[in-house]
Amino acid sequence: MACGNGGSAADAQHFSAELLNRFERERHPLAALALTTDSSTLTSIGNDYDFTQIFSKQIKGLGQEGDVLLAISTSGNSANIINAVEVAQEKKMRVIGLTGGGGGALSAALRSGDTLISIPSKKTARIQEVHLLCLHCFCDGIDTVLLGDK
C-alpha cells in the first residue's frame, strides 16, 4: 500500500502501477494499492470523519499483518500520513517512510523495523525528484530479488 498527498499521491500511484504492471522486466503482477485513487472513498471518509483519516481507515479495512506501507510526505508532517503509519503499525505492517528535511513527525512515528529515507533538502521539488529515484530503485531491487541479476 502506498499513500501521499499532492505530488506524493502521484508518486504513490506511480509506484503501485510499476508493481502491478511491470518495471523494466517482464514478471508476474505484484499486489499493490495506491490509497490515493478512489475518490468516493477519499471524499466519504473526509466528509463523514476527517481528512486526517482518509488513509488510516483504508488501512484498517484492507491492511494485513506482513503488508508494507509506503508513506510519502515531503515535510514528514502530514497528519493523514502519520495516522496511516500508526494504524499500519497496529496491524503489524512494515512501514517505509519517504520524507525530506529532517523527516518531521514521520521520523518520530517510525518504530524499530520500519525504514526512513529522508532527503536532505527543504525544497519540495528536489525532494520529490529524489523520491522518484528512490521509487525506481525500489522497483529495480524488487525485480532483482524476484528475477535475479540480469
C-alpha positions as CSV (number, residue, x, y, z in Angstrom):
1,M,0.0,0.0,0.0
2,A,1.2,3.5,-0.7
3,C,-0.1,6.9,0.3
4,G,0.8,10.6,0.0
5,N,-0.7,14.0,-0.7
6,G,-0.4,16.1,-3.9
7,G,2.8,15.2,-5.8
8,S,3.4,12.4,-3.3
9,A,0.0,11.0,-4.1
10,A,1.1,10.8,-7.7
11,D,4.3,9.1,-6.6
12,A,2.2,6.5,-4.7
13,Q,0.1,5.8,-7.8
14,H,3.2,5.6,-10.0
15,F,4.9,3.1,-7.6
16,S,1.7,1.0,-7.4
17,A,1.4,0.9,-11.2
18,E,5.1,-0.2,-11.5
19,L,4.4,-3.1,-9.2
20,L,1.1,-4.2,-10.6
21,N,2.2,-4.0,-14.2
22,R,6.0,-4.2,-14.6
23,F,9.0,-2.0,-14.2
24,E,11.8,-2.8,-16.7
25,R,11.5,-6.6,-16.9
26,E,8.6,-8.9,-17.5
27,R,7.3,-10.6,-14.4
28,H,4.0,-11.6,-12.7
29,P,2.0,-8.7,-11.4
30,L,2.6,-7.9,-7.7
31,A,-0.1,-6.9,-5.3
32,A,0.0,-3.1,-4.8
33,L,-2.6,-0.5,-3.9
34,A,-2.3,3.3,-4.0
35,L,-4.6,4.6,-1.2
36,T,-4.9,7.9,-3.1
37,T,-7.0,6.8,-6.1
38,D,-10.6,6.1,-5.0
39,S,-12.3,9.5,-5.0
40,S,-15.5,8.1,-3.5
41,T,-13.7,6.5,-0.6
42,L,-11.5,9.6,0.0
43,T,-14.3,12.0,0.0
44,S,-16.7,9.9,2.1
45,I,-14.1,9.5,4.8
46,G,-13.0,13.1,4.6
47,N,-16.7,14.3,4.8
48,D,-18.0,11.8,7.4
49,Y,-14.9,11.8,9.6
50,D,-11.9,13.9,8.8
51,F,-9.3,14.3,6.1
52,T,-6.7,13.1,8.6
53,Q,-8.3,9.6,8.4
54,I,-8.5,9.1,4.6
55,F,-5.6,6.7,4.6
56,S,-5.8,5.1,8.0
57,K,-9.4,4.0,7.6
58,Q,-8.5,2.2,4.4
59,I,-5.6,0.5,6.1
60,K,-7.9,-0.6,8.9
61,G,-10.1,-2.3,6.4
62,L,-7.6,-3.6,3.9
63,G,-4.2,-4.0,5.6
64,Q,-2.9,-7.3,6.7
65,E,0.0,-8.3,9.0
66,G,3.1,-8.5,6.9
67,D,2.0,-6.0,4.3
68,V,4.1,-2.9,3.6
69,L,3.0,0.7,3.8
70,L,5.0,3.2,1.7
71,A,4.2,6.5,3.4
72,I,5.3,9.5,1.4
73,S,5.4,13.1,2.8
74,T,7.9,15.7,1.6
75,S,7.6,17.5,5.0
76,G,7.1,14.4,7.1
77,N,4.4,16.3,9.0
78,S,1.2,15.4,7.1
79,A,-1.3,14.3,9.8
80,N,-3.1,11.8,7.5
81,I,0.3,10.1,6.7
82,I,1.2,9.9,10.4
83,N,-2.3,8.4,11.2
84,A,-1.8,5.9,8.4
85,V,1.6,4.9,9.8
86,E,0.1,4.4,13.3
87,V,-2.6,2.1,12.0
88,A,-0.2,0.2,9.8
89,Q,2.0,-0.4,12.9
90,E,-1.1,-1.6,14.9
91,K,-1.7,-4.1,12.1
92,K,1.9,-5.3,12.3
93,M,2.7,-4.0,8.8
94,R,6.1,-2.8,7.8
95,V,6.5,0.9,7.1
96,I,8.8,2.7,4.7
97,G,8.7,6.5,5.2
98,L,9.9,8.8,2.4
99,T,10.4,12.4,3.6
100,G,12.5,15.4,3.2
101,G,14.3,17.8,5.5
102,G,14.8,16.2,8.9
103,G,12.0,13.7,8.5
104,G,9.5,15.7,10.5
105,A,6.9,13.9,12.8
106,L,7.0,10.9,10.5
107,S,10.6,10.1,11.6
108,A,9.4,10.1,15.2
109,A,6.4,7.9,14.5
110,L,8.5,5.1,13.0
111,R,9.5,2.1,15.1
112,S,12.2,-0.5,15.1
113,G,11.9,-2.5,11.9
114,D,10.5,0.5,10.0
115,T,12.6,2.4,7.4
116,L,13.1,6.1,7.0
117,I,14.6,7.7,3.9
118,S,14.8,11.4,4.4
119,I,16.1,13.6,1.5
120,P,18.4,16.3,2.9
121,S,16.6,19.3,1.3
122,K,13.8,21.7,2.2
123,K,12.9,22.3,-1.4
124,T,9.8,20.3,-2.3
125,A,10.8,19.9,-6.0
126,R,14.2,18.5,-5.1
127,I,12.7,16.1,-2.5
128,Q,10.1,14.8,-5.0
129,E,12.7,14.3,-7.7
130,V,14.8,12.2,-5.4
131,H,11.7,10.3,-4.1
132,L,11.0,9.2,-7.7
133,L,14.6,8.0,-8.0
134,C,14.1,6.0,-4.7
135,L,10.9,4.5,-6.1
136,H,12.6,3.4,-9.2
137,C,15.5,1.9,-7.1
138,F,12.9,0.0,-5.0
139,C,11.3,-1.4,-8.2
140,D,14.7,-2.4,-9.6
141,G,15.6,-4.0,-6.3
142,I,12.3,-5.9,-6.2
143,D,12.8,-7.2,-9.7
144,T,16.4,-8.2,-8.9
145,V,15.2,-10.2,-5.8
146,L,12.4,-11.9,-7.8
147,L,14.2,-12.4,-11.2
148,G,17.9,-12.3,-10.3
149,D,20.6,-10.1,-11.8
150,K,20.5,-9.6,-15.5
